[in-house]
C-alpha cells in the first residue's frame, strides 16, 4: 500500500536523520524532495502547497533549531503534518440513533460499493455485534442485486430482496420497515452508481436520502484514481450531506494521492479503507498508522488487532500444547500455519506493518511471495493423512502423484518438504526452551522453513 510514495518520502527524510544541525538550505532541499514525492503520488496541488508551507514554518522554528536531534525533530514534523492532512484520528461510525440505523452507500460505478457494503456489514456484525440488513436500490443492474444477495449469504446477514421494476425509494422504505419489525440494528443501503456524475443520478440518490434520513452517508471511491477521487467526493458532497469516505483498493494503490487529498478538499473524514477483495478486507482508517507505514515505521497496532481478530486462538493454543509435549510438528500443522497467514492478508501484508521492513534489501522483499503460500497449501492438501504425519515415506512415485494432484512440479514438492524439515527443526528447539538461542542464531535473517 502506497509503496512508491513511502519509498520516496522515506528516502527524503532519511537524509536528515542524525544531522547535528539543520539549515535553511538542507531543509529546502529535503522539502523539494518531499514536494516531488507528493506530486508524483497525485496529491492535489493546493494540498501539497499547504503541507510544504506548514512543514517549512515549523522546521525553521525554535522546536527544531533548539532540539538535541534536529533531524529527528524534522521527521516528527513531517509525520505530524501528514497525520493532520488526513484527519488526526479515526472517525468512527455514528450509530447512536433509534434502530435501525441507516447507512447510505454512494459513489460511482466500479468503485466497489456493493462489495464494501458487504464488508461493512461483516465488520459491524463481528466487531460491534450488530444485526445487519443489506438492501440494493440499484434497479439498473440486476447483477448488482444478485451480487449483494450472494455476499449477504457469505457474511451471514439479512438481505432484503428487490427488483429492477421497483422504485428505489419504495425499496429502501420497505427494507427499513421490515428491519424495524425484525429488530435489526443497522440497514445498509447500496445505491446505484454511474460511470460519471450526472444530474439524474444525483436527483435519484437525493430522493433516497431524503426518504430514509440516514445517520451515515458514506462515499465509496477507488483510491487508485488519485486526486480525481477527491474531486469526485467534493462533487458528491455538494449534492449530499456526506458524513465520511471509504477508500477502496488501497492494497493496489502505490501512490496514496487520494488518501492525502480527500480530507482537505472535502472536509470529510476517511472512515474506512478497503484492502483486497475478500469480505474481511475492510479496515478502520487511522491516519497516524497510515503515515507510520508511509514513513517506513510500520504499523504494529494494526498487526496486533489483526492477530486478535483473525487468528484462530484455539488452534494456536492446541499447537502450542502439542509442541510443548514433544508430540512433533507435522505437515498438517505446517499447512494450518500457512492458512493463518492467509487469513491475515498474507506475508506481504504482515511485513509492511512491521517497523523497518521497508528498509530491507529489495532482494529480500522480493522473496516474500503470497503465491508460494497458496502453492504450499495445495501441495500439502494433495497428500494423504499418513503422508502428512510421516513425510519420510514420500518418495519418487508419491512425489509425482502429489505434484499432479496440486498442479505443481516434483521440484516444488521437494522444496516444500525441505522447508518443512527446517521448520520442524525450529519447532523442536522451541519445545526444548531454546527460543532465545534460535533467535540469536537467525542473526536478523528471515526464519527458516517459511515459503519465501
N, C-alpha and C positions, 0 to 999 in steps of 0.2 A: 504493500500500500504506500503510495506517494514516494516510490523508490528514488526516482530521478531528482525530485525536489529535496528529499532527505540527503542524498549524496552531495548535492551542490551546497546546501546550507551547512552541512557538517564540515565540508572542506573549507568553506568561507570563514566560519567562526573558529575552526581549529587553528588557523594561522595566528590567532591572538592568544591562544591558550598558553599560559606560562610566561607571557611577556611581563617584564617588570614595570614597563612604562608605556602608556598609550598616548599617542599624539593625534592631533587633528588629521595629520596625513595618513597614518595607518588605520585610523577609524574610517576615514573617507574611502580608502582602498577596499577595506572589508565590506563597507556598506554598498560599494559599487557591485561587488560580487553577489551580495545578498539581493540587491535590486534585480540583477540579471537573472538570478535563480528564480525569483518570484515572477518576473515577466515571462520567462520560458515555461513556467508552470501554468501560464494562462490566468494569472491573478489579475483582476480588474485594475487598470491604471490608477484610478483615484485611491484605491485601497493601498496600492504599492507606495504611492506618494506620501499618504498619511503615515503609513507604517515607518518608512525611512526617516521622515521628519521627526517622529516621536522618538525613535531609537537614537538618532543623532543628538537631539536635545538632551536626552538622559545620559548618553555616553560622554558628552562633553561637560556634564555637571559634576558636582562635588562627590556624588556617591561612587563614581568610578575613579576620579583623579586621586581621591584620598584613600582608596581601597588598598589593602595589603596585596591583593592579587587582581590587578585591573583587568587582565584577560578573562578571568572567571566572572568578574562583575559584568563585563560586557556581554558574555554569553547569557548570563541570567537576565539581562535587559532584553535581549533578543527573544529569549524564552517567554518572559512576561508579556511582551508586546504581541507575540504571536497568539498567546492564550487570550489576551484582551480582544484581539481582532475576531477570534472565533467564539467569544461569548463567556469568558471567565469560568463557568462551571456548567455541569449538566443541568438542563432544564427538563425536569420530569413531567410526565403527562399529568394533567389535572383531571381527576375523575371524581372530584367531590361534588356530586350532584345526586338528585334522586334517581335511582336506577330506572331504566337503563341509561348509562352514559353513552352518548352517541359520538363516534369518531368518524369524520368525513374525510375520505382519501381523494385528493385531487392531483392532477398532473397530466402531462402529455402522453400520448400512446407510445408504448415501448420503454417507458421509464421504469416499469416494474411495479405498478400499483397493485395488481392482483396478487402477485407473489408476496409483496410487502404486507398486504392486508392479512394474509395467512400467517406470515412470520410474526406480525404484531399480535395476532390472536393467540398464537402459541406462547409468546413471551408473557402476555397478560395471564394466561392460564397457569403456566409453570411457575413464573416468578411471583406474581401477585395473587395467585389463587382465585382468579376471577372466572366466572362463567361468561362465555363469549358467543355471540351470534354473528355470522358473516352473511352479507347480502350484497348482490350485484345489481346496480341500476344501469348497467351498460347494455342498453337494448339494441345497440347497433352491431354487437359482436356476440352471437350465440356461443362461440367458442370460449369467450371470456367468462360467461356464466357457468359453463361446464367445468372450466379450469378451476374456478373458485369452489365449486361443489366438490371436486376431487381433492383439492387442497384442504377444505374443511374436514373431510373424512380423514385425511392424513394426520392433521393436527388434533383431531378428535374434539371439534367444537360444533355447535349448532349451525345449520345452514338454512336460510330462508329461500325457497325456490322462486324464480322469476322467469318471465318470458319476454321475448322481443316485441310482442304485441301490446304490452302493458305500458302505462305511463310511469316514468322514473319516480315522480313524486308519490304516486299511489303505492308503488312498490315499497319505497322507504317507509312511508307511514304505516303500512300493513306489517312490515317487519318489526317496527318498534312496538306496535300494539301487541303482536304475538310475544315479543321478548318480555313485555310487561306482565303478560299473563303467566309466562313460564318463570318469572323472577330471574331473568338473565341480567347480569351486571353491566355488560358492555355490548353495544351493537356497532360493528364496523361496516360502514357503507362504502363500497367500491364503486366509484363513478366512472363514466365514460371518458376516454381520452381521445385526442385528435393528433394528427401529425404536426399540426401547428395551432397557434392560438387563433380562434375565430369567434365571431360575435354570437353565433348560435350556441356554441359550446358554453360560452360564459353565461349566457342567459339561462340555459338549462341547469347548470350547476348552482347558479344563484337561486333558482326556484327550489331546488332540492334543499339547499342550505337554509332558506327561509322557512321551509316546511318542517324541517326536523330539528332546527336550532341546536347544532352540535356543540358540545363543550370543547372539542378539539377539532380543528380543521388543519390537516397535515398535507403539505405539498410534497409530493414524491418526485424526485428529479435524479436523472442519471449524472453521477459525478464526473464521468468522462467527457461531458460536454463543456467543462471548464467554466469560464466566466459567462458563457451563454446560459448556464444553469441559473446563475444569479439573476441575469436579466429576465429570464422566463419567470422565475419566482417573484420578481418585482411586479411583472405584468399581472400575475395571478393575484398578488396581494392588493392590487388596486381594485380588483373585482370582488374579492372575497376577504373577509377578516381572518387571514391565516394566523394560526397560533404556533406553528412550527414547521420545520422542514425535515424530510427524511432523505439522506443521500444514499443512492443505491450504487452497486457495482464498484465500491471503493477498493475492493481487492484487485481490480484491473486498472485502477487509476494511478499511474506513476507520477502524475503532475501535482494534483492537490489544489488546483486553481479554484474549484467550486467551494471547497471547504473553507478557503481563506477569504472568499469574496462574499458569500451569501449573507452572513450576519450584518456586515457593514452596509451592503446595498439594500437589503430588505428590512433590516432591523428585527428580523425574526430569528429565533434560535434554531440551530440544528439539534434535533432531539434524538435521532437515531441514525445509524449508518448500516447499510446492507453489505454483508460480506459473503460472497458465494451465492449459489442457487439453492442450497439446502434450506429447509424450513427453520433450522436453528441458527441461520446466518443473519441475525439482527442484533446489533449491539447498541447500548445507550452511548450517545456521543459525549465524551468527556474531553473538552478542549485541552486541558493540561496533559492528559495521557497521549492524545494525538500529537501534540507538539513534542512531547518527550520522545516519541518514535521518530518524528521528523528530524530531530537533532541527534539521533543515534544513541539515545539514552535508555531505550527500551520502554516497556510498559508492564512492570511486574504485577501491579494491582489487577489489571485486566486478565493476566495469565492466571493469577490466584483465583479470581472469580470464575474463570472458565473451568479450572480444575474442580472447584466446588460444585459447579452446576452440571458438568458433562462427564466427569469420570464416575464409573461405577464403583462406589466405595466398598460395597460388599465384596465384589470380585477382587478388588485390590487387597482387602484385608485377608481374604481367603488365600491369595497367592503368597502374601507375606508370611502367614502361618505355615503354609506348605514349605516354604524355603527355610524358615526357622527350624522346622522339624527335620530338615535334611532329606525331604522326600524327593528333591530334584525338580528341575525346571525343564519341562518338555516342550515340544513344538506347539502343542495346543496353547500353552501359556504364552509362548512367543507370539503366536497369532493374535491372542487376546490383547497383548500389549500394543500391537500394530493397530488393532481396531480402536483401542482407546485413543491413540494419537489421531486417527482419522476423525474421531468424534470431536476432537478439539480443533479441527481445521487443518490438521496435518502438521508435519515437522516445520515446514517453512513458516507457517503462521505462528507456531510456538516460538521459533527462534527470533523472529522480528520483534517479539515482546521482551526479549532478554537484553539487558544492558550490554553494550559493547559489541553485539553481534554484527552490526553494520560495518565495524572496523575489521572483521575477519577478511583474510585474503579472498579474492574473487574465486580462486580455485576451490577453496574450502566451501564457500557459499554454494558453488555450483554442484557440490556433492549432495546437497540437501534436496532430494527428489521425492515428491509425494507419489509419483508413479511407481517408484520402487516399492513403496509400502503396499500399494494395490497388487503388484506382481507377487510380493512375498505372501500376502494373504491368499491369493489364488493358488499358488503352488502348495501351500500347506493344506488348503481345503481339498486338493486333489489326492492327498494321502489318506490311507486307511487309519482308523484309530490306533491300530497296532504300530504302524509306521511312525505316527506322531509320538508315541510313548517310547519306542525303541528305534531311533533313527539309524542305528548301526546296521540294521537289516536292509537299508535302502542301497541296493547295488544296481548294476547295469540295467537289467530289464525293468526293474521298478522305477528307476530314474526316467527311462523312456516313457513309461506309462504315465507317470506324474507330469512330465513335460507336455505330453499330448493332451492330457486332461485339463491342463491350466493354460494351454495356448502359448507355452514358453519353450525355450531350448534346454537341452540337458545341462549346458554350462550354467544356465540360470539356477537350476536345481542345485548344482554343485556349489555355486556361490552362496545361496541361501543356507545350505547345510553348514558351510564354513562359518557364516555369520552367526548361525545358531550355536555352533560349538564355542565360539568366542563369548557369546552372551551367557552360555551355560557356565563357563569358567568364572565369569564375573559374578554370577549369582552364587556360585559355591563360595567365593571369597566373602561375599556379603553374609552368607549363612554362618560363617566362622568368625564373624565380627571384624572382618578385615576391610571395612568400608573406607577408613582413613588411608590405609596402605594402598588400596585400589585407586583412590582419587589422586594420591601422590604419584602413583605410577603412571597415570594418564598424562601428567605434565602439560595440562591445558589443551590436550587433543580431544577430538570428539570421541565419545565412548565406543569401544569395540563392539561388533555384533549388530550395530544398527544398520538398517537398509539404506546406506548412503553410498 
